[in-house]
């Protein structure tokens, strides 16, 4: 059903199970409507049912599964409304972050962003969509680290779970990675100029892309969507 990871002792088991299941749902390895078996997953990970149960609860909070008493846990379809609402909240948080980041960003932070951009370009050349998405997330996480606000990333990561499924479905031809790289480059240029308004505008352009692409992808994959 999904690629397992080797569990390590440095991180809670439930978080590792959650992250693996989240990635599997977002990258379409597990399709909408599929029943997730608590027993089978605990066996695959060689763990007790408790951390799997806790991972299911966190997935439900992110809108990726629905837990039905006496019936089981099912992968949800993509809610167009939740994607639009999530984009609105995410942009509000990240625009506030990037305005501060534009004033506080250091040369070392800019080097991290430039290295990240190179890795995005490399992932695109290799047609590695999953790795590209990881680097995209890392780009935004670096911005939040600039202002030392880890809670902001935790909030955004939970909000954007439904959005990430749309992002994955659109990266082939609706919203190609090279376009997203160019948007990221505009953000970095604004940050180098320490221009908060320019940075916020570039970020708005980047984050609002999904509002244009969701209509197309929902038509292409109608069976995946609700609303």
N, C-alpha and C positions, 0 to 999 in steps of 0.2 A: 504493500500500500504506500509506503513512504520509506525514504532512506533513513536508516537508524543512525544514531550517533553513539560514540563510546562515552558512556557517562563518566564524569570525573567527580572526585570527592571535594573539590573546592567550591562547588556551587550546589544549592539545593536541588534535589532530584526533580521536584515538581516543576521548577523553572526550566530545567533542561527538556523535560517531556513537553511542556507547553510550547517552548520555542520550536521544537522539532515539528509538532503538530501544526503550529501556526504557519511555519514555512511550507509544509506540505499542502495546506489548504490554499494559501496565497498563490503558490506556483502551480496550481491545478493538478497536483498529483492525487488529491482527494476531491471528488466532484460533489456538487450540491446534491443533497438528498441521501448521501451515503451515511449509513449507521456506523458510528464509532463504538467499538466494543471495548468496554473498560477491561474486561477479562483478557481479551486478545492482546491489547496494547501493553498491559502489565506483563504479560508473558513475553512479548517481543523485547521489552526493555529489561526483563528480568528484575522487576521491582514489584512491590506490593500495590494493591489497588488504590491506596490512599493518595499517593502523589499523582496518579492518573486522574483520580476524581477531582483533585484540586486544580489540575491543568484544565480539565473540562470546564470547571466553573469560571476560570479566567478567560477561556476561549468564548464562553457564553457572554461574559461582560464586554468582550470586544466585538460581539455580534457575529462571530464566525460559526458558532454552533447554537443549537437550541436543545435544551434538556427537557424532555417530556417524561414526567413521572410514570413509572410502570411500562414505558415504551422504549426509552433509550435516548442517546445523544446523537443528533443528526446535524450534518453540515448544512448550513443555511444557504439560500440563494442570496445574490447580491442585491441589497436594497438601494435603489437609486436615491431615495430621500436621505438615507443615512450617509451615503457618499457625499451628497451636496451639503448636508449639515456638517459633516466631518471636515470638509474642505473649508467651510466658513470659520469654524472654530480653530482649525490648524493655522489658517492664514492670520487670524487675529493674534495668536500666540507668537508665531514665528516673525511676523512683521515687527512686533514689539521687541523681540529678541535681536533682530538684525539691526535695528536702529541703534541699540546700545552697542552691539558688536562693531558697527562702523566707527564708533568713537573710541572703542577700547582695544581693537584688534592689534596684535603685535606682528612683527615680521615672522616670528616663529609660527604663529597661527596661519599666516598667509602661505608659508611654505607647505604646511600640512594640507591646505586646501589645493594648492597647485599640484602636489603629489597625488592627491586624491583624483584630480581631474585627469592626470596622466593615466591612472588606473582605470578610470571610466572609459577613456578613449581606447585603451588596450582591450578592455572587456567587450566593447562594441566591435572592435576588429575581429575578435575571436567568436563573435556571436554568442557570447555567454551571458544570457539575459539574467539569470539568477545572480551571477556575480556583479553584474552591472547594478542591479537593484540594491545589493548590499553596499556598493560604493556610493550610490545615490543617498541611501540612508546615512552612511558615514559622513557624507558632506554636510548634511543638516545637523548631525550630532556634533560635528566640530564647531559649527556656528554657535551652538548652545553652550559648548564647553568654554568658548571665548568669554562668556559672561558668567560662567560658573553657576549654571542653573540646571542641574541634572533632573530636577522635578519636571522641568518643561519638556525634556525629551521623553520622560516616562509618560507624561500626559499625551503628547503628540503620538507616540508609538501606539498607544491604546486606541486613540481616536482614529488613526489612519489604517487600521487593520482592513476594513472594508474597502478603503481606497486602494490599498496595495493590490488587491485582487484585480481591480480595474486596470491599474498600472501594468500589471503583468500581461493581461490580455491585449493591451494596446501597443506594447513595445515592438511587435513584429512589423506593423505597417501603418497603424493609425497615428501613433506618436513615437516615431523612431528615436533611438538613443542619441543620435547625433544632434537632434534638435534640443534635447534636454541638456546635452553637454554645452551647447552654445548659450543656453539660458543660465547655466551655472557659471560660465565664463563671464557673463554680464554682471552677475552678482559679485564675483571676485574683483572685477574692475572697479565697481562702485566701492567695495570695501577698501581697496588700495587707495582710493581717493578720500577715504574717511567721510563719505557723503551719505548720511542716514537716509535722506529722502530718495536718492538715486538707488540705494541698496534696497529699500522697501518696494520701490516700483519694479525693480528687476525681479525681486522675490514674488511679488504679486503676479507678474507675467508668468513666472514658472509654475506657481501653485494653482493658478486658475486654468491651466491647460486641461486639467481633468474635466472641467465643466463643459469643454468643447468636445472632448473625445468620448464621454460616457454615452451620449446619444448614439454615436456610430457603433460603439462596441456592443451596446445593449440590443441593437438591431441585428448585429452579426451573430450574437450568442443569446438570442431571446430566451432560451430555456434556462439560462443561468440567472435571470434577473426577475425581480418583483418590482411593484410600484410602476 
